[in-house]
Amino acid sequence: MSLIRFHSQSHQLIPTHKFTIQNAQRVTYNQKLCPYCDQQATGTEIHILLQCPGTKHIANEIIATLTTLLTHSHQPTWNSLTLRQ
């Protein structure tokens, strides 16, 4: 359930966008900006987990662990994977 909430940008523990209320209208998906950086990027899960400079220090630790696990389990290397993978 947490993954579904995160994907739909409604997870309470990991906000994926800045909330804005202008003229009592809901913002569109493309207007949901990342709350962790000033790149004016949409707060998608890929951006938050892999690309955001504001969370990069956390991502680097996780990526290092995943790289080791992939190598030891004879899976494709981390660098060969696409962002979606």
N, C-alpha and C positions, 0 to 999 in steps of 0.2 A: 504494500500500500504506500509506503514511503517513497518508493521509486516512481510510482504513478503520480503522486503529489509533486515530486520534484520535477518530473517531466512536464506536468501541466502548470508549472510555476506557481504552485499553491502550498509549498512546504514551509512550515513555520520556522524550522530550525535553520534552514539555508535559504534566505531570501535571494531570489534570482533577478529581481528588478526593483527599481525605485518606484514607490507608489506615488502617483500624482493624481490630483483631482482638479480638473479644470472644467468649469461650467457643468459640473456633475455628469460628465461623460466618461465612459470607460476608455482607457487607452488601448490601442491595437497592439498586437504582439510585437510588431517592429518598433513600437515606441517604448517598450519595457526595457529601460536602460539598466546596465549592470551597476549595482550599488558599490562595487569594490574598486572600480577604476574610473578614470576620467576620459576614457577613449570614446565615449558615446557609443559603445557597442551594445547590441541586444544581449540581455542576460540569459543566453541559452545555456543548457547544461554543458555543452562542449566548451563554450567560452569560459564559464565559471571554473570548470574542472581542469582545462588544459591550456587555455590561452590568456587568461586574465593576469596581468602583472600584479594585481593585488592579492591573488591567491597562489601565485607561482611558487612561493616557498613551501606551501603545503603540497602542491602537485609534484614538485621535484622529488620529495621524499617518497611519495607513493609510486611515482614512475620508476625510481631506482629499485624499489622492491619488486614491482611488476616485471621489470627487465630481467632481474635475477631469476624470478620464478619461471618466466617464459624460457629462459636459457636452460635451466635445469630440467624442465619438463619437455624439452625438444620441440617447442612450439615456434612459430615464426617470431623473428626478433621484433622488439618494440618499434624500431625505426622503419620496419617494413609495413607496419599497420597504417591504415588511413585514420583520420580523425574520428570517423563514425565507428570504426572497429574498436 
